[in-house]
Amino acid sequence: MTRDILKLAWPVFVGQLAVMLNGVIDTIMAGRLSAVDLAAVGLGASIYVSVYIGLMGILLALSPIVAQHFGAGRFDQIGLEVRQAVWLAMLLALPGCVALGWSGLWFALSDPPPEVAAVAAPYLWATAAGLPAALLFRVFHALSNAVARPKAVMVINLAGVALKVPLNTLFMYGWGIDGTTIVPALGGAGCGVATAIILWLSVLLSIVALRIEPLYRELAVVGGGALGRPDPARLRGLLALGLPIGASYLVEVTSFTFMALFLARLGATVAASHQIAANLAALVYMLPLALATATSVLVAQSIGAGRPAEARGRAWAGLRIALGCALVIGIALFASRQRLAGLYTGDASLVSATVPLLGLVAAFQLFDATQVMCSFVLRAYRITTTPMLVYVFSLWGIGLGGGWWLAFVFGTSDHEWAPALAGARGFWAAAGLSLAVAAAGLATILARVWRAEARGRGDQPPEAAVDRNRSR
């Protein structure tokens, strides 16, 4: 089981790492340009990710549905589900583009310095142009993982990261001939333009992959060039499972986004230190996320094939691997936090502000690995609503609410610990506690699912059972 998980997880990890490297490249290149550009890219990226992740999460409902069909050998149903997911992606892109283009709303919430807002606004407009492509590519991503074909996604993501530096350079610094400007210098906003171009290229490459991979033709994913009409019944099924997933992602990401929005009021240095910590935290999160994705796919395939004991065994194997990796990562992060901060910036004051945050990132690695693994295994059982409620309570209530209190109330008091929890450190300390609570809550739900299964009452609540037995 361990070998099966690792075999599926490594290309998922490499592909996800490539995506995250785009963010690292943006952060480093913007940081070398100026603190203002770094703060603007950090703010714009936080807003974009909040909108994209919430919508993308809805589309992830496709993965357990396809994986269970694949495990059960119901290949004829997979292509039908994928086509409806494409329709859903296009429908979701409309409100997403409006949300990103409405930059004034986000700036009213964060109140960034005018020079930061001037760079962040065109960054958001550029990412709005790339959002439809990002959602369409996510459909291909979910399909490929569900049928254990993640290498195509990996190759496409690697191609994207290979283009990131040259495209960033072109649009950040501009290009001209004989004094004539061909491409204007956009500064940090150029990162958004490069991202949008890469996203549309990824969609084109995914279409090529769909046409050359024999399995996709067997699953009737492509053929004839016809997308078909929207199927209300299948769309409702995707939404019933996907909306709680999207809401969970939205809660998780916005808990960090609003950290950035609140901390933007404290100046460019504080905002930039948070951006570095958030970027590195997201980067190391890719390993447990890849392991959770692989485990979830294999668990869902076992459920579809009617092998519940195998499903539980695969879940335990994935959890053991994830916890072992998290322990190693946490120790390595803590030991190298000073050097890691120095890789992002040469500003001594910014390094000093970032180092304590990286120590907190290292401290909650075990909790983060536990919560993502339990969440994805529950998703394989098509259980998504209760985990969403756990995230709302822990990440918004404890993480965001508690972080605001620590940073702006307790951190400004006369208590002897107040300086240690002021500003960004208060938010990151609360974030660690919230992940511990989320891990405990999700593990409890998963244990109850397995106990119910062992007593012969089924492994899924009514919401999942109805979806599973829905007439196709």
C-alpha positions in Angstrom: 0.0 0.0 0.0 2.8 2.4 0.8 4.4 1.7 -2.6 1.1 2.4 -4.4 0.7 5.7 -2.6 4.2 6.8 -3.3 4.0 5.8 -6.9 0.9 8.0 -7.4 2.0 10.8 -5.0 5.4 11.6 -6.5 4.2 13.0 -9.8 1.4 14.8 -8.0 4.0 16.3 -5.7 6.3 17.4 -8.5 3.4 19.0 -10.4 2.1 20.8 -7.3 5.7 21.9 -6.5 6.0 23.4 -9.9 2.8 25.4 -9.4 4.1 26.6 -6.1 7.5 27.5 -7.6 5.6 30.0 -9.7 4.6 31.8 -6.5 8.2 31.5 -5.1 9.6 33.0 -8.4 7.0 35.9 -8.2 8.0 36.5 -4.5 11.7 36.5 -5.1 11.6 38.6 -8.3 9.2 41.1 -6.8 11.3 41.2 -3.6 14.4 42.0 -5.6 12.6 44.8 -7.4 11.3 46.6 -4.2 9.4 46.0 -0.9 6.4 47.8 -2.5 6.3 45.4 -5.4 6.7 42.4 -3.0 3.8 43.7 -0.8 1.6 44.3 -3.9 2.3 40.9 -5.3 1.7 39.3 -1.9 -1.6 41.2 -1.6 -2.8 40.5 -5.1 -1.8 36.8 -4.9 -3.7 36.4 -1.6 -6.8 37.8 -3.2 -6.5 35.8 -6.4 -5.9 32.6 -4.5 -8.9 33.2 -2.3 -11.2 33.5 -5.3 -9.6 30.7 -7.3 -9.3 28.2 -4.5 -12.9 28.5 -3.5 -14.1 27.9 -7.1 -11.5 25.3 -7.8 -12.6 23.3 -4.7 -16.1 22.9 -6.2 -14.5 21.3 -9.2 -12.6 18.8 -7.0 -15.9 17.0 -6.5 -15.1 15.4 -9.9 -12.1 13.5 -8.4 -13.8 11.1 -5.9 -16.8 10.6 -8.3 -14.5 9.6 -11.2 -12.2 7.5 -8.9 -15.2 5.5 -7.6 -16.4 5.0 -11.1 -12.9 3.9 -12.2 -12.6 1.5 -9.3 -16.0 0.0 -10.1 -15.2 -0.3 -13.8 -18.0 2.1 -14.8 -15.9 3.7 -17.5 -19.0 4.9 -19.5 -19.9 7.3 -16.7 -16.6 9.1 -16.5 -16.7 11.0 -19.7 -20.2 12.2 -19.0 -19.1 13.5 -15.6 -16.0 15.3 -17.0 -18.1 17.1 -19.7 -20.4 18.4 -17.0 -17.4 19.5 -15.0 -16.2 21.6 -18.0 -19.6 23.3 -18.1 -19.4 24.0 -14.4 -15.9 25.4 -14.7 -17.1 27.9 -17.3 -20.1 28.9 -15.2 -17.9 29.4 -12.2 -15.5 31.6 -14.1 -18.0 34.4 -14.6 -18.4 35.4 -10.9 -14.7 34.8 -10.3 -13.6 37.2 -13.0 -15.9 39.9 -11.6 -14.6 39.4 -8.1 -11.0 39.7 -9.2 -11.7 42.7 -11.4 -13.4 44.6 -8.6 -10.1 45.5 -6.9 -11.6 48.5 -5.1 -13.6 46.3 -2.8 -10.5 44.4 -1.7 -8.6 47.6 -1.1 -11.4 49.0 1.0 -11.0 46.0 3.3 -7.2 46.1 3.4 -6.5 49.8 3.1 -3.0 49.3 1.6 -0.7 52.2 1.0 -1.5 53.9 -2.4 1.8 52.8 -4.0 1.0 49.1 -3.1 -2.6 49.4 -4.5 -1.3 51.0 -7.7 0.7 47.8 -8.5 -1.8 45.3 -7.0 -4.8 46.5 -9.2 -3.3 45.6 -12.6 -2.0 42.4 -11.1 -5.6 41.4 -10.3 -6.9 42.4 -13.7 -4.4 40.2 -15.3 -5.2 37.2 -13.1 -8.9 37.7 -13.9 -8.1 37.1 -17.5 -6.4 33.8 -16.6 -9.0 32.5 -14.2 -11.2 30.7 -16.8 -8.1 28.8 -18.0 -7.1 27.9 -14.4 -10.6 26.4 -13.7 -10.6 24.5 -17.0 -7.2 23.0 -16.3 -8.4 22.0 -12.9 -10.9 19.7 -14.5 -8.2 18.0 -16.4 -6.1 17.8 -13.2 -9.0 16.2 -11.2 -9.6 13.6 -14.0 -5.9 12.7 -14.4 -5.4 12.1 -10.7 -8.7 10.1 -10.3 -7.6 7.6 -13.0 -4.0 7.5 -11.7 -2.5 9.4 -14.7 -0.9 12.4 -12.9 2.2 12.6 -15.0 0.6 14.6 -17.8 -0.4 17.3 -15.3 3.2 17.2 -13.9 4.7 17.7 -17.3 2.4 20.6 -18.1 3.1 22.3 -14.8 6.8 21.9 -15.3 6.5 23.5 -18.7 4.7 26.4 -17.0 7.4 27.0 -14.4 10.1 26.9 -17.1 8.4 29.8 -18.8 7.8 31.8 -15.6 11.2 33.6 -15.2 11.5 34.7 -18.9 7.8 35.9 -19.0 8.1 37.6 -15.6 11.3 39.4 -16.8 9.6 40.5 -20.0 6.5 42.0 -18.3 8.1 43.3 -15.1 11.0 45.1 -16.8 9.5 45.6 -20.3 11.1 45.4 -23.7 11.8 47.8 -26.5 13.8 48.3 -29.7 15.7 51.4 -30.6 14.0 53.5 -27.9 10.5 52.2 -28.9 8.6 50.5 -26.2 7.1 47.2 -27.4 6.2 45.8 -24.0 5.8 48.3 -21.1 7.5 47.7 -17.8 4.7 46.7 -15.4 6.8 46.0 -12.3 5.2 43.5 -9.9 2.0 43.5 -12.0 3.9 41.8 -14.7 3.9 38.6 -12.6 0.1 38.5 -13.0 0.3 38.9 -16.8 2.9 36.0 -17.0 0.6 33.8 -14.9 -2.4 34.4 -17.1 -0.4 33.5 -20.3 0.9 30.3 -18.6 -2.6 29.2 -17.6 -3.9 29.5 -21.1 -1.0 27.6 -22.5 -1.7 24.9 -19.9 -5.2 24.5 -21.2 -3.9 24.1 -24.7 -1.4 21.4 -23.6 -4.1 19.5 -21.6 -6.3 19.3 -24.8 -3.3 17.8 -26.6 -2.8 15.3 -23.8 -6.5 14.3 -23.9 -6.3 13.5 -27.5 -3.1 11.5 -27.4 -3.7 9.4 -24.3 -5.6 6.1 -25.2 -7.2 5.8 -21.8 -9.1 9.1 -22.2 -10.5 8.0 -25.5 -11.6 4.8 -23.9 -13.3 6.8 -21.2 -15.1 8.9 -23.9 -13.6 12.1 -22.4 -12.9 13.4 -25.9 -14.2 12.6 -29.3 -16.3 14.2 -31.9 -15.5 17.7 -30.6 -18.9 18.0 -28.9 -19.2 19.1 -25.3 -22.9 18.3 -25.2 -25.5 20.1 -23.2 -25.5 20.9 -19.5 -27.1 18.0 -17.5 -28.9 19.5 -14.5 -28.9 16.2 -12.6 -25.2 15.7 -12.9 -24.4 19.4 -12.2 -26.5 19.2 -9.0 -24.5 16.1 -8.1 -21.2 17.9 -8.6 -22.4 20.9 -6.7 -23.8 18.9 -3.8 -20.4 17.3 -3.2 -18.3 20.2 -4.4 -19.8 23.2 -2.7 -18.7 22.1 0.8 -15.2 21.3 -0.6 -15.0 24.7 -2.2 -16.3 26.3 1.1 -13.7 24.4 3.1 -10.9 25.6 0.7 -12.3 29.1 0.9 -12.3 29.1 4.7 -8.7 27.7 4.7 -7.3 30.2 2.2 -9.2 33.3 3.4 -8.0 32.7 6.9 -4.6 33.4 5.5 -5.8 36.0 3.0 -7.4 38.1 5.7 -4.2 37.8 7.7 -2.5 39.5 4.7 -5.3 42.1 4.5 -5.1 43.0 8.2 -1.3 43.0 8.3 -1.1 45.3 5.2 -2.1 48.1 7.6 1.1 47.7 9.5 3.4 48.6 6.7 5.3 47.0 3.9 7.8 45.2 6.1 5.2 43.4 8.2 3.2 42.6 5.0 6.3 41.3 3.2 7.4 39.1 6.1 4.0 37.5 6.2 4.1 37.0 2.5 7.4 35.2 2.8 6.2 33.0 5.6 2.9 32.2 3.8 4.8 31.4 0.6 7.1 29.0 2.3 4.3 27.4 4.3 2.4 26.8 1.1 5.4 25.3 -0.5 6.1 22.7 2.2 2.4 22.0 2.3 2.7 20.5 -1.2 4.1 17.3 0.1 1.3 16.3 2.6 -1.2 17.6 0.0 0.3 15.3 -2.7 0.2 12.3 -0.3 -3.3 13.1 0.7 -4.4 13.4 -3.0 -2.8 10.0 -3.8 -4.3 8.4 -0.7 -7.7 9.8 -1.4 -7.7 8.5 -5.0 -6.7 5.0 -4.0 -9.2 5.0 -1.1 -12.0 6.1 -3.4 -11.1 3.4 -6.0 -11.2 0.8 -3.2 -14.6 2.0 -2.1 -15.9 1.9 -5.7 -14.6 -1.6 -6.0 -16.4 -2.7 -2.8 -13.2 -3.3 -0.8 -13.7 -1.3 2.5 -10.9 -3.1 4.4 -8.4 -2.2 1.7 -9.7 1.4 1.7 -9.0 1.7 5.5 -5.6 0.1 5.1 -4.6 2.6 2.4 -5.8 5.5 4.5 -3.7 4.4 7.5 -0.7 3.9 5.2 -1.1 7.4 3.8 -1.4 8.9 7.3 1.8 7.2 8.5 3.8 8.5 5.5 2.4 12.0 5.9 3.2 12.3 9.6 6.8 10.9 9.1 7.4 13.5 6.3 5.9 16.3 8.4 8.2 15.6 11.3 11.3 15.7 9.1 10.1 18.9 7.4 9.3 20.6 10.6 12.8 20.0 12.1 14.5 21.1 8.9 12.5 24.3 8.7 13.2 25.3 12.2 16.9 24.6 11.9 17.3 26.6 8.7 14.8 29.4 9.2 17.4 32.1 9.2 19.0 31.0 5.9 15.6 30.5 4.3 14.5 34.0 5.1 17.8 35.3 3.6 17.0 33.5 0.3 13.9 35.7 -0.1 15.4 39.1 0.6 18.6 40.9 1.4 16.8 43.4 3.7 18.1 42.8 7.2 15.0 44.2 8.9 12.7 42.0 6.7 14.8 38.9 7.6 14.5 39.7 11.3 10.7 40.0 11.0 10.4 36.8 9.0 12.5 34.4 11.1 10.0 34.1 14.1 7.2 33.4 11.6 9.1 30.6 10.0 9.7 29.0 13.4 5.9 29.0 13.9 5.4 27.4 10.4 7.8 24.7 11.5 5.9 24.0 14.7 2.5 23.2 13.1 3.7 20.8 10.4 2.3 17.6 12.1 -1.1 19.2 12.6 -1.2 20.4 9.0 -0.4 16.9 7.7 -3.0 15.3 9.9 -5.8 17.6 8.9 -5.2 17.4 5.2 -4.9 13.6 5.2 -8.1 13.2 7.2 -10.0 15.7 5.0 -9.0 14.0 1.8 -9.8 10.5 3.1 -13.3 11.7 4.1 -13.7 13.2 0.7 -13.0 9.8 -0.8 -16.1 8.6 1.2 -17.9 11.6 -0.3 -18.2 13.2 3.2 -17.7 16.9 2.8 -20.2 18.9 4.7 -19.1 18.1 8.3 -15.5 18.7 7.6 -16.5 22.1 6.2 -18.1 23.0 9.5 -14.9 21.9 11.3 -12.9 24.3 9.2 -15.2 27.2 9.8 -15.0 26.8 13.5 -11.2 26.2 13.7 -9.7 28.3 10.9 -12.1 31.3 11.0 -13.0 31.2 14.7 -9.8 30.2 16.3 -7.2 31.1 13.6 -8.5 34.3 12.2 -10.6 35.6 15.1 -8.0 34.5 17.7 -5.2 35.8 15.6 -6.8 39.2 15.3 -7.2 39.3 19.1 -3.6 38.2 19.8 -2.1 40.6 17.2 -4.1 43.8 17.8 -5.6 43.4 21.4 -3.4 41.2 23.5 -0.3 42.1 21.5 -0.7 45.8 22.3 -1.3 45.3 26.0 1.1 45.5 28.9 1.4 41.8 29.4 4.9 40.4 29.5 4.2 38.1 26.5 2.5 40.8 24.5 5.6 41.7 22.3 6.0 38.1 21.3 2.5 37.9 20.0 2.1 41.3 18.4 1.5 41.8 14.7 2.1 38.9 12.4 3.4 36.5 15.1 0.0 36.6 16.8 -1.8 35.6 13.7 0.6 32.7 13.0 0.4 31.4 16.5 -3.3 31.3 16.3 -3.1 29.6 12.9 -1.1 26.8 14.4 -3.6 26.3 17.2 -6.5 26.3 14.6 -4.8 23.5 12.6 -4.4 21.4 15.7 -8.1 21.8 16.4 -9.0 21.0 12.8 -6.8 17.9 12.8 -8.5 16.6 16.0 -12.0 17.3 14.7 -11.5 15.6 11.3 -9.7 12.6 12.8 -12.8 12.2 15.1 -15.2 12.2 12.2 -13.1 9.7 10.3 -12.9 7.4 13.3 -16.7 7.6 13.6 -17.1 6.6 9.9 -14.9 3.6 10.4 -16.7 2.5 13.6 -20.1 2.8 11.8 -18.7 0.7 8.9 -17.4 -1.9 11.3 -20.9 -2.2 13.0 -22.4 -2.7 9.6 -24.3 0.6 9.4 -22.4 1.7 6.2 -19.4 3.9 5.8 -21.2 7.0 4.5 -23.8 9.4 5.8 -27.1 10.1 3.9 -25.5 12.9 1.9 -22.9 10.5 0.4 -25.2 7.5 0.0 -27.8 9.5 -1.9 -25.1 10.8 -4.3 -23.5 7.4 -4.7 -26.8 5.8 -5.6 -28.0 8.6 -7.7 -29.5 7.4 -11.0 -27.0 7.9 -13.8 
